[in-house]
Amino acid sequence: MTTFATTPGTAAPRFRLEQKRRITGDFPGPRSTELAARRAAVVAKGVASGVPVYVADADGGIIHDVDGNSFIDLGAGIAVTSVGASDPAVVGAVKEQVEHFTHTCFMVTPYEGYIAVAEQLAELTPGDFEKRTVLFNSGAEAVENAVKVARLATGRDAVVAFDHAYHGRTNLTMALTAKSMPYKTNFGPFAPEIYRVPMSYPFREENPAITGPEAAQRAITMIEKQLGAESVAAIIIEPVQGEGGFIVPAEGFLPALSEWATANGVVFIADEVQSGFCRTGEWFAVNHEGVVPDIITMAKGIAGGMPLSAITGRADLLDAVHAGGLGGTYGGNPVACAAALAAIGTMKEQDLAGRARHIEEQVTERFAALQADLGERGIIGELRGRGAMLAIEFVEAGSKAPNAAATKAIAAQCLREGVIILTCGTYGNVIRLLPPLVITDELLADGLDVLERAIRAVDAG
Ligand SMILES: *Cc1c(COP(=O)(O)O)cnc(C)c1O
C-alpha cells in the first residue's frame, strides 16, 4: 500500500517499480565494481560521482543499481526528475517523438514542439507582458544567453552576481559562480566585466537584525559606488540559491533589487535553473514574493530528465537581438520538447507544486522537532528552504562554525543504508533535500527516518 496525499481532484502518479528501499548486502556489488574498473580506464577523473553504484533502472523515488539494490532518491539527479525518472507521460511522449524525427535543427527546418514549449513558458512564467523564449540544452547555456541578450539590449557591459552564487561551468558562467573549488580552481582566465556583491544570508549575517531591503541596499550601494548603475547590463540572482547552500534571502531582498533594476534600466535575470518548475511549491521561486524578472533562465526540472533549457523574458529585450544572433545546433531538440510538454502536463495534472508544499510540511515538522530535541548545543544550525528545496545547515556544537565533517558523515551513513542525499554550501556543511515531487509519503518517511538517525548518531559523537 502506498499513499500519496494529492490535492483533491488531481491525479496520482503511476509507478513501474516498487517504491521500496532494499539493500542486499555490501555495496558496491560485483557488477558496479566491474563498471568502476572499466570507468577508471576511460572516463576522466574530473567527472566525479557521489554514489559508487551504477544504475539499472529508476522510477518515482527509487533507483535500482546493477546488483539488485534499491536506493531512495532524495536528490532527483540534482532537482531534475521532479516528475520521476521514468514518468509514463514523459516516456510515452519521447517514444512517440523518436519514431517520427529525432532532430532537424530548429534553425534549419522548424517544428511545432518548440513553439508549444514557448507557449507554455509564456503562460507559466510571471509577468503580464509579451514574452519571447529561446531554447537551449543546459542551464549554463541558458545563463550565457540571458547575459548576451541583456548586454545587447542595454548596450552595457557589467553584470552583477552574488556571493554564494552558482550559474554553471562554462567560461562566462564560471565567472558568475562564486565558489572556486571545485568549479573554478585553475580554469581561468575568466570572462571580464563580472562584479560580485553581498547576498542576503540570514543565518550568517554579521548583524542578524538586517532586513531584506537593508541587505538589498547594501548590494545596491556597492553597485552604485563601484560601477555606477548606468554601466550595468544585468543583475543575475538565484531566488533561492542552489549549490551555495539553499540560501533563502530575507523577505524584501529580491523585490528591492528588482525595483532598483527596473528604475535603472538594468535587466533583472532570475536564474531559476534549480528552483523552477514547482520545486519550491510554486511554478517559480520568484512567485513567493511576487517578483517579476525581465528574463528567467530555466533547465533542470523542465523536461523530466531530457536535456533542455530555456530563457523566457520581455519581448522588447529578446527581440532586440538580430535574426541569427541566438540559437545552437541542438537547442530545443524535438525529443526534449516532447518530454517538456509531457512533464509540464504531469506537473499540472498532479499539482506537483502542492505536492512540494506537502513535502515541505513533512520535512519541516520532523526536523524542527529534531533541532529542538538536540538543543542549543546540537549540530543543526538552521533548517531552511521552500517547498521541496530544503536544507539543513550543520554547525560545530554550540557555535555557528560550519561543520563540513558532520555533514559528510551524515550523508555517508544515509548512503550506507540506501538513501541518496546531496550536500552543498560554500562551506560544504549543508544537506539538501530535493526529492522527486512524486515520492510517496511512505518512501519519504523511510528516507527521513534514516536521515534523522544518522543526524542523531553524528550529533551524539
Ligand atoms: C545547475 C545550475 C546551473 C547550470 O546548469 P547546467 O545544466 O549544469 O549547465 C545554472 N544555474 C543554477 C542555479 C543551477 O542550479
The ligand as an SDF file (V2000), in Angstrom:
LIG
                    3D

 15 15  0  0  0  0  0  0  0  0999 V2000
   22.6910   23.6300  -12.2400 C   0  0  0  0  0  0  0  0  0  0  0  0
   22.6110   25.1020  -12.3530 C   0  0  0  0  0  0  0  0  0  0  0  0
   23.1090   25.7820  -13.4740 C   0  0  0  0  0  0  0  0  0  0  0  0
   23.8660   25.0900  -14.5780 C   0  0  0  0  0  0  0  0  0  0  0  0
   23.0770   24.1580  -15.2330 O   0  0  0  0  0  0  0  0  0  0  0  0
   23.7870   23.0400  -16.1610 P   0  0  0  0  0  0  0  0  0  0  0  0
   22.6260   22.3740  -16.8420 O   0  0  0  0  0  0  0  0  0  0  0  0
   24.5350   22.1450  -15.2500 O   0  0  0  0  0  0  0  0  0  0  0  0
   24.6650   23.7750  -17.1000 O   0  0  0  0  0  0  0  0  0  0  0  0
   22.9250   27.1540  -13.5490 C   0  0  0  0  0  0  0  0  0  0  0  0
   22.2750   27.8120  -12.5730 N   0  0  0  0  0  0  0  0  0  0  0  0
   21.7810   27.1850  -11.4830 C   0  0  0  0  0  0  0  0  0  0  0  0
   21.0450   27.9760  -10.4560 C   0  0  0  0  0  0  0  0  0  0  0  0
   21.9410   25.8220  -11.3320 C   0  0  0  0  0  0  0  0  0  0  0  0
   21.4830   25.1980  -10.2370 O   0  0  0  0  0  0  0  0  0  0  0  0
  1  2  1  0
  2  3  1  0
  2 14  2  0
  3  4  1  0
  3 10  2  0
  4  5  1  0
  5  6  1  0
  6  7  2  0
  6  8  1  0
  6  9  1  0
 10 11  1  0
 11 12  2  0
 12 13  1  0
 12 14  1  0
 14 15  1  0
M  END
$$$$
